[in-house]
Amino acid sequence: MRRQDLFGFVDIIAFQEGEVIFVQATSGSNTSARVHKIEANKHAQRWLECGNRILVIGWRQMVAYNKDGQKAKRKKWEPKIVEVI
């Protein structure tokens, strides 16, 4: 079995009132590399030329804090969202 992104860059297709958004999910440290890869993709450029949107969401683990300000044992995941223009 081989997994492959739609058009080489789409992990998720999101629907919002009146629009469809393509989403690429990745690690936080790999976000800018994914943006550059998408900018070089001919299918992505055509999608953007038609007035659509592409988002790259980079997930990273951040330190969590308790209500008393102490560092929590667990970490929380936060997204960094970049829109490809």
mmCIF file as gemmi writes it, N, C-alpha and C atoms, coordinates in Angstrom:
data_model
loop_
_atom_site.group_PDB
_atom_site.id
_atom_site.type_symbol
_atom_site.label_atom_id
_atom_site.label_alt_id
_atom_site.label_comp_id
_atom_site.label_asym_id
_atom_site.label_entity_id
_atom_site.label_seq_id
_atom_site.pdbx_PDB_ins_code
_atom_site.Cartn_x
_atom_site.Cartn_y
_atom_site.Cartn_z
_atom_site.occupancy
_atom_site.B_iso_or_equiv
_atom_site.pdbx_formal_charge
_atom_site.auth_seq_id
_atom_site.auth_asym_id
_atom_site.pdbx_PDB_model_num
ATOM 1 N N . MET Axp A 1 ? 0.841 -1.177 0 1 0 ? 1 A 1
ATOM 2 C CA . MET Axp A 1 ? 0 0 0 1 0 ? 1 A 1
ATOM 3 C C . MET Axp A 1 ? 0.891 1.247 0 1 0 ? 1 A 1
ATOM 4 N N . ARG Axp A 2 ? 0.561 2.205 -0.847 1 0 ? 2 A 1
ATOM 5 C CA . ARG Axp A 2 ? 1.337 3.442 -0.953 1 0 ? 2 A 1
ATOM 6 C C . ARG Axp A 2 ? 0.416 4.637 -0.73 1 0 ? 2 A 1
ATOM 7 N N . ARG Axp A 3 ? 0.827 5.522 0.152 1 0 ? 3 A 1
ATOM 8 C CA . ARG Axp A 3 ? 0.042 6.722 0.424 1 0 ? 3 A 1
ATOM 9 C C . ARG Axp A 3 ? 0.601 7.881 -0.382 1 0 ? 3 A 1
ATOM 10 N N . GLN Axp A 4 ? -0.299 8.664 -0.968 1 0 ? 4 A 1
ATOM 11 C CA . GLN Axp A 4 ? 0.139 9.786 -1.783 1 0 ? 4 A 1
ATOM 12 C C . GLN Axp A 4 ? -0.847 10.938 -1.613 1 0 ? 4 A 1
ATOM 13 N N . ASP Axp A 5 ? -0.327 12.158 -1.466 1 0 ? 5 A 1
ATOM 14 C CA . ASP Axp A 5 ? -1.182 13.331 -1.328 1 0 ? 5 A 1
ATOM 15 C C . ASP Axp A 5 ? -1.91 13.616 -2.639 1 0 ? 5 A 1
ATOM 16 N N . LEU Axp A 6 ? -3.109 14.151 -2.544 1 0 ? 6 A 1
ATOM 17 C CA . LEU Axp A 6 ? -3.858 14.574 -3.722 1 0 ? 6 A 1
ATOM 18 C C . LEU Axp A 6 ? -3.084 15.702 -4.408 1 0 ? 6 A 1
ATOM 19 N N . PHE Axp A 7 ? -2.85 15.6 -5.698 1 0 ? 7 A 1
ATOM 20 C CA . PHE Axp A 7 ? -2.083 16.562 -6.492 1 0 ? 7 A 1
ATOM 21 C C . PHE Axp A 7 ? -0.668 16.778 -5.96 1 0 ? 7 A 1
ATOM 22 N N . GLY Axp A 8 ? -0.206 15.904 -5.086 1 0 ? 8 A 1
ATOM 23 C CA . GLY Axp A 8 ? 1.136 16.008 -4.554 1 0 ? 8 A 1
ATOM 24 C C . GLY Axp A 8 ? 1.291 16.93 -3.347 1 0 ? 8 A 1
ATOM 25 N N . PHE Axp A 9 ? 0.171 17.521 -2.872 1 0 ? 9 A 1
ATOM 26 C CA . PHE Axp A 9 ? 0.293 18.432 -1.736 1 0 ? 9 A 1
ATOM 27 C C . PHE Axp A 9 ? -0.936 18.509 -0.829 1 0 ? 9 A 1
ATOM 28 N N . VAL Axp A 10 ? -2.037 17.87 -1.164 1 0 ? 10 A 1
ATOM 29 C CA . VAL Axp A 10 ? -3.275 18.012 -0.375 1 0 ? 10 A 1
ATOM 30 C C . VAL Axp A 10 ? -3.468 16.828 0.57 1 0 ? 10 A 1
ATOM 31 N N . ASP Axp A 11 ? -3.525 17.13 1.883 1 0 ? 11 A 1
ATOM 32 C CA . ASP Axp A 11 ? -3.837 16.111 2.883 1 0 ? 11 A 1
ATOM 33 C C . ASP Axp A 11 ? -5.312 16.131 3.25 1 0 ? 11 A 1
ATOM 34 N N . ILE Axp A 12 ? -5.889 17.326 3.3 1 0 ? 12 A 1
ATOM 35 C CA . ILE Axp A 12 ? -7.267 17.51 3.76 1 0 ? 12 A 1
ATOM 36 C C . ILE Axp A 12 ? -7.98 18.451 2.803 1 0 ? 12 A 1
ATOM 37 N N . ILE Axp A 13 ? -9.243 18.15 2.51 1 0 ? 13 A 1
ATOM 38 C CA . ILE Axp A 13 ? -10.092 19.065 1.752 1 0 ? 13 A 1
ATOM 39 C C . ILE Axp A 13 ? -11.132 19.588 2.726 1 0 ? 13 A 1
ATOM 40 N N . ALA Axp A 14 ? -11.094 20.897 2.979 1 0 ? 14 A 1
ATOM 41 C CA . ALA Axp A 14 ? -12.004 21.507 3.944 1 0 ? 14 A 1
ATOM 42 C C . ALA Axp A 14 ? -13.073 22.314 3.198 1 0 ? 14 A 1
ATOM 43 N N . PHE Axp A 15 ? -14.303 22.187 3.65 1 0 ? 15 A 1
ATOM 44 C CA . PHE Axp A 15 ? -15.408 22.922 3.05 1 0 ? 15 A 1
ATOM 45 C C . PHE Axp A 15 ? -15.856 24.006 4.023 1 0 ? 15 A 1
ATOM 46 N N . GLN Axp A 16 ? -15.985 25.203 3.505 1 0 ? 16 A 1
ATOM 47 C CA . GLN Axp A 16 ? -16.483 26.317 4.293 1 0 ? 16 A 1
ATOM 48 C C . GLN Axp A 16 ? -17.515 27.006 3.421 1 0 ? 16 A 1
ATOM 49 N N . GLU Axp A 17 ? -18.46 27.655 4.003 1 0 ? 17 A 1
ATOM 50 C CA . GLU Axp A 17 ? -19.55 28.286 3.279 1 0 ? 17 A 1
ATOM 51 C C . GLU Axp A 17 ? -19.088 28.952 1.976 1 0 ? 17 A 1
ATOM 52 N N . GLY Axp A 18 ? -19.412 28.337 0.862 1 0 ? 18 A 1
ATOM 53 C CA . GLY Axp A 18 ? -19.107 28.905 -0.44 1 0 ? 18 A 1
ATOM 54 C C . GLY Axp A 18 ? -17.689 28.686 -0.949 1 0 ? 18 A 1
ATOM 55 N N . GLU Axp A 19 ? -16.844 27.94 -0.241 1 0 ? 19 A 1
ATOM 56 C CA . GLU Axp A 19 ? -15.489 27.714 -0.729 1 0 ? 19 A 1
ATOM 57 C C . GLU Axp A 19 ? -14.948 26.348 -0.292 1 0 ? 19 A 1
ATOM 58 N N . VAL Axp A 20 ? -13.951 25.912 -1.034 1 0 ? 20 A 1
ATOM 59 C CA . VAL Axp A 20 ? -13.239 24.685 -0.713 1 0 ? 20 A 1
ATOM 60 C C . VAL Axp A 20 ? -11.783 25.075 -0.477 1 0 ? 20 A 1
ATOM 61 N N . ILE Axp A 21 ? -11.2 24.565 0.606 1 0 ? 21 A 1
ATOM 62 C CA . ILE Axp A 21 ? -9.823 24.903 0.961 1 0 ? 21 A 1
ATOM 63 C C . ILE Axp A 21 ? -8.994 23.626 0.993 1 0 ? 21 A 1
ATOM 64 N N . PHE Axp A 22 ? -7.848 23.644 0.318 1 0 ? 22 A 1
ATOM 65 C CA . PHE Axp A 22 ? -6.916 22.532 0.393 1 0 ? 22 A 1
ATOM 66 C C . PHE Axp A 22 ? -5.976 22.776 1.571 1 0 ? 22 A 1
ATOM 67 N N . VAL Axp A 23 ? -5.697 21.716 2.346 1 0 ? 23 A 1
ATOM 68 C CA . VAL Axp A 23 ? -4.856 21.837 3.533 1 0 ? 23 A 1
ATOM 69 C C . VAL Axp A 23 ? -3.726 20.811 3.478 1 0 ? 23 A 1
ATOM 70 N N . GLN Axp A 24 ? -2.523 21.272 3.793 1 0 ? 24 A 1
ATOM 71 C CA . GLN Axp A 24 ? -1.36 20.394 3.955 1 0 ? 24 A 1
ATOM 72 C C . GLN Axp A 24 ? -0.981 20.428 5.425 1 0 ? 24 A 1
ATOM 73 N N . ALA Axp A 25 ? -0.974 19.288 6.094 1 0 ? 25 A 1
ATOM 74 C CA . ALA Axp A 25 ? -0.584 19.205 7.502 1 0 ? 25 A 1
ATOM 75 C C . ALA Axp A 25 ? 0.841 18.677 7.588 1 0 ? 25 A 1
ATOM 76 N N . THR Axp A 26 ? 1.622 19.257 8.513 1 0 ? 26 A 1
ATOM 77 C CA . THR Axp A 26 ? 3.025 18.887 8.637 1 0 ? 26 A 1
ATOM 78 C C . THR Axp A 26 ? 3.523 19.205 10.038 1 0 ? 26 A 1
ATOM 79 N N . SER Axp A 27 ? 4.782 18.935 10.278 1 0 ? 27 A 1
ATOM 80 C CA . SER Axp A 27 ? 5.393 19.302 11.557 1 0 ? 27 A 1
ATOM 81 C C . SER Axp A 27 ? 5.725 20.799 11.528 1 0 ? 27 A 1
ATOM 82 N N . GLY Axp A 28 ? 5.815 21.402 12.682 1 0 ? 28 A 1
ATOM 83 C CA . GLY Axp A 28 ? 6.098 22.827 12.761 1 0 ? 28 A 1
ATOM 84 C C . GLY Axp A 28 ? 7.413 23.209 12.114 1 0 ? 28 A 1
ATOM 85 N N . SER Axp A 29 ? 8.428 22.375 12.247 1 0 ? 29 A 1
ATOM 86 C CA . SER Axp A 29 ? 9.742 22.682 11.684 1 0 ? 29 A 1
ATOM 87 C C . SER Axp A 29 ? 9.791 22.518 10.166 1 0 ? 29 A 1
ATOM 88 N N . ASN Axp A 30 ? 8.805 21.844 9.595 1 0 ? 30 A 1
ATOM 89 C CA . ASN Axp A 30 ? 8.793 21.578 8.162 1 0 ? 30 A 1
ATOM 90 C C . ASN Axp A 30 ? 7.828 22.496 7.402 1 0 ? 30 A 1
ATOM 91 N N . THR Axp A 31 ? 7.207 23.446 8.1 1 0 ? 31 A 1
ATOM 92 C CA . THR Axp A 31 ? 6.181 24.288 7.493 1 0 ? 31 A 1
ATOM 93 C C . THR Axp A 31 ? 6.697 25.077 6.285 1 0 ? 31 A 1
ATOM 94 N N . SER Axp A 32 ? 7.799 25.774 6.432 1 0 ? 32 A 1
ATOM 95 C CA . SER Axp A 32 ? 8.287 26.611 5.327 1 0 ? 32 A 1
ATOM 96 C C . SER Axp A 32 ? 8.708 25.771 4.123 1 0 ? 32 A 1
ATOM 97 N N . ALA Axp A 33 ? 9.254 24.595 4.361 1 0 ? 33 A 1
ATOM 98 C CA . ALA Axp A 33 ? 9.624 23.711 3.247 1 0 ? 33 A 1
ATOM 99 C C . ALA Axp A 33 ? 8.393 23.273 2.473 1 0 ? 33 A 1
ATOM 100 N N . ARG Axp A 34 ? 7.316 22.993 3.185 1 0 ? 34 A 1
ATOM 101 C CA . ARG Axp A 34 ? 6.063 22.61 2.518 1 0 ? 34 A 1
ATOM 102 C C . ARG Axp A 34 ? 5.486 23.756 1.703 1 0 ? 34 A 1
ATOM 103 N N . VAL Axp A 35 ? 5.557 24.966 2.245 1 0 ? 35 A 1
ATOM 104 C CA . VAL Axp A 35 ? 5.06 26.138 1.512 1 0 ? 35 A 1
ATOM 105 C C . VAL Axp A 35 ? 5.835 26.285 0.207 1 0 ? 35 A 1
ATOM 106 N N . HIS Axp A 36 ? 7.153 26.173 0.251 1 0 ? 36 A 1
ATOM 107 C CA . HIS Axp A 36 ? 7.979 26.288 -0.956 1 0 ? 36 A 1
ATOM 108 C C . HIS Axp A 36 ? 7.666 25.18 -1.959 1 0 ? 36 A 1
ATOM 109 N N . LYS Axp A 37 ? 7.44 23.974 -1.46 1 0 ? 37 A 1
ATOM 110 C CA . LYS Axp A 37 ? 7.105 22.849 -2.333 1 0 ? 37 A 1
ATOM 111 C C . LYS Axp A 37 ? 5.775 23.103 -3.035 1 0 ? 37 A 1
ATOM 112 N N . ILE Axp A 38 ? 4.801 23.621 -2.306 1 0 ? 38 A 1
ATOM 113 C CA . ILE Axp A 38 ? 3.487 23.903 -2.891 1 0 ? 38 A 1
ATOM 114 C C . ILE Axp A 38 ? 3.585 25.036 -3.911 1 0 ? 38 A 1
ATOM 115 N N . GLU Axp A 39 ? 4.377 26.058 -3.618 1 0 ? 39 A 1
ATOM 116 C CA . GLU Axp A 39 ? 4.536 27.172 -4.553 1 0 ? 39 A 1
ATOM 117 C C . GLU Axp A 39 ? 5.128 26.719 -5.883 1 0 ? 39 A 1
ATOM 118 N N . ALA Axp A 40 ? 5.89 25.633 -5.874 1 0 ? 40 A 1
ATOM 119 C CA . ALA Axp A 40 ? 6.505 25.109 -7.095 1 0 ? 40 A 1
ATOM 120 C C . ALA Axp A 40 ? 5.601 24.101 -7.823 1 0 ? 40 A 1
ATOM 121 N N . ASN Axp A 41 ? 4.476 23.745 -7.24 1 0 ? 41 A 1
ATOM 122 C CA . ASN Axp A 41 ? 3.588 22.733 -7.803 1 0 ? 41 A 1
ATOM 123 C C . ASN Axp A 41 ? 2.632 23.377 -8.809 1 0 ? 41 A 1
ATOM 124 N N . LYS Axp A 42 ? 2.587 22.866 -10.04 1 0 ? 42 A 1
ATOM 125 C CA . LYS Axp A 42 ? 1.742 23.464 -11.086 1 0 ? 42 A 1
ATOM 126 C C . LYS Axp A 42 ? 0.255 23.328 -10.774 1 0 ? 42 A 1
ATOM 127 N N . HIS Axp A 43 ? -0.144 22.24 -10.119 1 0 ? 43 A 1
ATOM 128 C CA . HIS Axp A 43 ? -1.554 22.063 -9.761 1 0 ? 43 A 1
ATOM 129 C C . HIS Axp A 43 ? -1.968 23.074 -8.689 1 0 ? 43 A 1
ATOM 130 N N . ALA Axp A 44 ? -1.072 23.322 -7.76 1 0 ? 44 A 1
ATOM 131 C CA . ALA Axp A 44 ? -1.346 24.3 -6.708 1 0 ? 44 A 1
ATOM 132 C C . ALA Axp A 44 ? -1.481 25.699 -7.306 1 0 ? 44 A 1
ATOM 133 N N . GLN Axp A 45 ? -0.614 26.041 -8.233 1 0 ? 45 A 1
ATOM 134 C CA . GLN Axp A 45 ? -0.689 27.359 -8.862 1 0 ? 45 A 1
ATOM 135 C C . GLN Axp A 45 ? -2.003 27.542 -9.61 1 0 ? 45 A 1
ATOM 136 N N . ARG Axp A 46 ? -2.441 26.51 -10.278 1 0 ? 46 A 1
ATOM 137 C CA . ARG Axp A 46 ? -3.72 26.588 -11.006 1 0 ? 46 A 1
ATOM 138 C C . ARG Axp A 46 ? -4.88 26.747 -10.021 1 0 ? 46 A 1
ATOM 139 N N . TRP Axp A 47 ? -4.828 26.029 -8.905 1 0 ? 47 A 1
ATOM 140 C CA . TRP Axp A 47 ? -5.859 26.11 -7.864 1 0 ? 47 A 1
ATOM 141 C C . TRP Axp A 47 ? -5.945 27.544 -7.331 1 0 ? 47 A 1
ATOM 142 N N . LEU Axp A 48 ? -4.792 28.148 -7.084 1 0 ? 48 A 1
ATOM 143 C CA . LEU Axp A 48 ? -4.761 29.514 -6.57 1 0 ? 48 A 1
ATOM 144 C C . LEU Axp A 48 ? -5.225 30.529 -7.621 1 0 ? 48 A 1
ATOM 145 N N . GLU Axp A 49 ? -4.862 30.314 -8.883 1 0 ? 49 A 1
ATOM 146 C CA . GLU Axp A 49 ? -5.284 31.202 -9.963 1 0 ? 49 A 1
ATOM 147 C C . GLU Axp A 49 ? -6.8 31.239 -10.12 1 0 ? 49 A 1
ATOM 148 N N . CYS Axp A 50 ? -7.463 30.163 -9.723 1 0 ? 50 A 1
ATOM 149 C CA . CYS Axp A 50 ? -8.928 30.086 -9.803 1 0 ? 50 A 1
ATOM 150 C C . CYS Axp A 50 ? -9.599 30.76 -8.605 1 0 ? 50 A 1
ATOM 151 N N . GLY Axp A 51 ? -8.808 31.391 -7.736 1 0 ? 51 A 1
ATOM 152 C CA . GLY Axp A 51 ? -9.366 32.115 -6.604 1 0 ? 51 A 1
ATOM 153 C C . GLY Axp A 51 ? -9.581 31.281 -5.359 1 0 ? 51 A 1
ATOM 154 N N . ASN Axp A 52 ? -8.973 30.108 -5.313 1 0 ? 52 A 1
ATOM 155 C CA . ASN Axp A 52 ? -9.129 29.221 -4.157 1 0 ? 52 A 1
ATOM 156 C C . ASN Axp A 52 ? -7.994 29.433 -3.162 1 0 ? 52 A 1
ATOM 157 N N . ARG Axp A 53 ? -8.069 28.722 -2.034 1 0 ? 53 A 1
ATOM 158 C CA . ARG Axp A 53 ? -7.087 28.889 -0.956 1 0 ? 53 A 1
ATOM 159 C C . ARG Axp A 53 ? -6.376 27.58 -0.638 1 0 ? 53 A 1
ATOM 160 N N . ILE Axp A 54 ? -5.117 27.715 -0.18 1 0 ? 54 A 1
ATOM 161 C CA . ILE Axp A 54 ? -4.329 26.582 0.313 1 0 ? 54 A 1
ATOM 162 C C . ILE Axp A 54 ? -3.729 27.006 1.646 1 0 ? 54 A 1
ATOM 163 N N . LEU Axp A 55 ? -3.907 26.156 2.658 1 0 ? 55 A 1
ATOM 164 C CA . LEU Axp A 55 ? -3.333 26.41 3.977 1 0 ? 55 A 1
ATOM 165 C C . LEU Axp A 55 ? -2.336 25.313 4.318 1 0 ? 55 A 1
ATOM 166 N N . VAL Axp A 56 ? -1.223 25.699 4.917 1 0 ? 56 A 1
ATOM 167 C CA . VAL Axp A 56 ? -0.265 24.745 5.467 1 0 ? 56 A 1
ATOM 168 C C . VAL Axp A 56 ? -0.354 24.884 6.984 1 0 ? 56 A 1
ATOM 169 N N . ILE Axp A 57 ? -0.625 23.781 7.655 1 0 ? 57 A 1
ATOM 170 C CA . ILE Axp A 57 ? -0.737 23.8 9.112 1 0 ? 57 A 1
ATOM 171 C C . ILE Axp A 57 ? 0.4 22.973 9.69 1 0 ? 57 A 1
ATOM 172 N N . GLY Axp A 58 ? 1.309 23.662 10.368 1 0 ? 58 A 1
ATOM 173 C CA . GLY Axp A 58 ? 2.449 23.013 11.006 1 0 ? 58 A 1
ATOM 174 C C . GLY Axp A 58 ? 2.181 22.838 12.489 1 0 ? 58 A 1
ATOM 175 N N . TRP Axp A 59 ? 2.202 21.614 12.96 1 0 ? 59 A 1
ATOM 176 C CA . TRP Axp A 59 ? 1.911 21.319 14.366 1 0 ? 59 A 1
ATOM 177 C C . TRP Axp A 59 ? 3.199 21.22 15.157 1 0 ? 59 A 1
ATOM 178 N N . ARG Axp A 60 ? 3.215 21.858 16.327 1 0 ? 60 A 1
ATOM 179 C CA . ARG Axp A 60 ? 4.396 21.809 17.188 1 0 ? 60 A 1
ATOM 180 C C . ARG Axp A 60 ? 3.969 21.663 18.642 1 0 ? 60 A 1
ATOM 181 N N . GLN Axp A 61 ? 4.801 20.98 19.411 1 0 ? 61 A 1
ATOM 182 C CA . GLN Axp A 61 ? 4.534 20.793 20.834 1 0 ? 61 A 1
ATOM 183 C C . GLN Axp A 61 ? 5.068 21.993 21.6 1 0 ? 61 A 1
ATOM 184 N N . MET Axp A 62 ? 4.236 22.517 22.472 1 0 ? 62 A 1
ATOM 185 C CA . MET Axp A 62 ? 4.603 23.666 23.286 1 0 ? 62 A 1
ATOM 186 C C . MET Axp A 62 ? 4.506 23.289 24.759 1 0 ? 62 A 1
ATOM 187 N N . VAL Axp A 63 ? 5.238 23.988 25.578 1 0 ? 63 A 1
ATOM 188 C CA . VAL Axp A 63 ? 5.18 23.763 27.017 1 0 ? 63 A 1
ATOM 189 C C . VAL Axp A 63 ? 3.843 24.273 27.534 1 0 ? 63 A 1
ATOM 190 N N . ALA Axp A 64 ? 3.173 23.474 28.339 1 0 ? 64 A 1
ATOM 191 C CA . ALA Axp A 64 ? 1.906 23.87 28.944 1 0 ? 64 A 1
ATOM 192 C C . ALA Axp A 64 ? 2.153 24.293 30.384 1 0 ? 64 A 1
ATOM 193 N N . TYR Axp A 65 ? 1.333 25.205 30.859 1 0 ? 65 A 1
ATOM 194 C CA . TYR Axp A 65 ? 1.448 25.68 32.232 1 0 ? 65 A 1
ATOM 195 C C . TYR Axp A 65 ? 0.139 25.474 32.972 1 0 ? 65 A 1
ATOM 196 N N . ASN Axp A 66 ? 0.23 25.148 34.245 1 0 ? 66 A 1
ATOM 197 C CA . ASN Axp A 66 ? -0.946 25.01 35.099 1 0 ? 66 A 1
ATOM 198 C C . ASN Axp A 66 ? -1.465 26.395 35.464 1 0 ? 66 A 1
ATOM 199 N N . LYS Axp A 67 ? -2.641 26.43 36.083 1 0 ? 67 A 1
ATOM 200 C CA . LYS Axp A 67 ? -3.247 27.703 36.487 1 0 ? 67 A 1
ATOM 201 C C . LYS Axp A 67 ? -2.369 28.471 37.474 1 0 ? 67 A 1
ATOM 202 N N . ASP Axp A 68 ? -1.574 27.752 38.246 1 0 ? 68 A 1
ATOM 203 C CA . ASP Axp A 68 ? -0.703 28.409 39.225 1 0 ? 68 A 1
ATOM 204 C C . ASP Axp A 68 ? 0.621 28.881 38.615 1 0 ? 68 A 1
ATOM 205 N N . GLY Axp A 69 ? 0.787 28.715 37.301 1 0 ? 69 A 1
ATOM 206 C CA . GLY Axp A 69 ? 1.98 29.182 36.613 1 0 ? 69 A 1
ATOM 207 C C . GLY Axp A 69 ? 3.123 28.186 36.549 1 0 ? 69 A 1
ATOM 208 N N . GLN Axp A 70 ? 2.935 27.026 37.158 1 0 ? 70 A 1
ATOM 209 C CA . GLN Axp A 70 ? 3.973 25.993 37.131 1 0 ? 70 A 1
ATOM 210 C C . GLN Axp A 70 ? 3.918 25.228 35.81 1 0 ? 70 A 1
ATOM 211 N N . LYS Axp A 71 ? 5.064 24.762 35.372 1 0 ? 71 A 1
ATOM 212 C CA . LYS Axp A 71 ? 5.137 23.973 34.141 1 0 ? 71 A 1
ATOM 213 C C . LYS Axp A 71 ? 4.373 22.661 34.338 1 0 ? 71 A 1
ATOM 214 N N . ALA Axp A 72 ? 3.494 22.339 33.404 1 0 ? 72 A 1
ATOM 215 C CA . ALA Axp A 72 ? 2.706 21.1 33.479 1 0 ? 72 A 1
ATOM 216 C C . ALA Axp A 72 ? 3.546 19.922 33.008 1 0 ? 72 A 1
ATOM 217 N N . LYS Axp A 73 ? 3.169 18.717 33.402 1 0 ? 73 A 1
ATOM 218 C CA . LYS Axp A 73 ? 3.889 17.512 32.979 1 0 ? 73 A 1
ATOM 219 C C . LYS Axp A 73 ? 3.662 17.223 31.499 1 0 ? 73 A 1
ATOM 220 N N . ARG Axp A 74 ? 2.486 17.55 31.037 1 0 ? 74 A 1
ATOM 221 C CA . ARG Axp A 74 ? 2.168 17.277 29.631 1 0 ? 74 A 1
ATOM 222 C C . ARG Axp A 74 ? 2.464 18.503 28.781 1 0 ? 74 A 1
ATOM 223 N N . LYS Axp A 75 ? 2.61 18.283 27.496 1 0 ? 75 A 1
ATOM 224 C CA . LYS Axp A 75 ? 2.8 19.384 26.56 1 0 ? 75 A 1
ATOM 225 C C . LYS Axp A 75 ? 1.527 19.534 25.746 1 0 ? 75 A 1
ATOM 226 N N . LYS Axp A 76 ? 1.335 20.701 25.143 1 0 ? 76 A 1
ATOM 227 C CA . LYS Axp A 76 ? 0.154 20.909 24.31 1 0 ? 76 A 1
ATOM 228 C C . LYS Axp A 76 ? 0.598 21.131 22.868 1 0 ? 76 A 1
ATOM 229 N N . TRP Axp A 77 ? -0.258 20.752 21.95 1 0 ? 77 A 1
ATOM 230 C CA . TRP Axp A 77 ? 0.025 20.917 20.533 1 0 ? 77 A 1
ATOM 231 C C . TRP Axp A 77 ? -0.621 22.21 20.048 1 0 ? 77 A 1
ATOM 232 N N . GLU Axp A 78 ? 0.148 23.011 19.316 1 0 ? 78 A 1
ATOM 233 C CA . GLU Axp A 78 ? -0.375 24.254 18.759 1 0 ? 78 A 1
ATOM 234 C C . GLU Axp A 78 ? -0.076 24.299 17.267 1 0 ? 78 A 1
ATOM 235 N N . PRO Axp A 79 ? -1.048 24.808 16.491 1 0 ? 79 A 1
ATOM 236 C CA . PRO Axp A 79 ? -0.821 24.916 15.04 1 0 ? 79 A 1
ATOM 237 C C . PRO Axp A 79 ? -0.193 26.245 14.655 1 0 ? 79 A 1
ATOM 238 N N . LYS Axp A 80 ? 0.61 26.201 13.623 1 0 ? 80 A 1
ATOM 239 C CA . LYS Axp A 80 ? 1.092 27.416 12.964 1 0 ? 80 A 1
ATOM 240 C C . LYS Axp A 80 ? 0.466 27.355 11.571 1 0 ? 80 A 1
ATOM 241 N N . ILE Axp A 81 ? -0.415 28.302 11.267 1 0 ? 81 A 1
ATOM 242 C CA . ILE Axp A 81 ? -1.171 28.266 10.025 1 0 ? 81 A 1
ATOM 243 C C . ILE Axp A 81 ? -0.61 29.312 9.06 1 0 ? 81 A 1
ATOM 244 N N . VAL Axp A 82 ? -0.225 28.842 7.862 1 0 ? 82 A 1
ATOM 245 C CA . VAL Axp A 82 ? 0.33 29.727 6.829 1 0 ? 82 A 1
ATOM 246 C C . VAL Axp A 82 ? -0.521 29.561 5.574 1 0 ? 82 A 1
ATOM 247 N N . GLU Axp A 83 ? -0.983 30.685 5.039 1 0 ? 83 A 1
ATOM 248 C CA . GLU Axp A 83 ? -1.737 30.623 3.787 1 0 ? 83 A 1
ATOM 249 C C . GLU Axp A 83 ? -0.782 30.801 2.611 1 0 ? 83 A 1
ATOM 250 N N . VAL Axp A 84 ? -0.867 29.911 1.646 1 0 ? 84 A 1
ATOM 251 C CA . VAL Axp A 84 ? -0.038 29.991 0.447 1 0 ? 84 A 1
ATOM 252 C C . VAL Axp A 84 ? -0.695 30.993 -0.488 1 0 ? 84 A 1
ATOM 253 N N . ILE Axp A 85 ? 0.097 31.95 -0.958 1 0 ? 85 A 1
ATOM 254 C CA . ILE Axp A 85 ? -0.465 33.002 -1.814 1 0 ? 85 A 1
ATOM 255 C C . ILE Axp A 85 ? 0.038 32.82 -3.228 1 0 ? 85 A 1
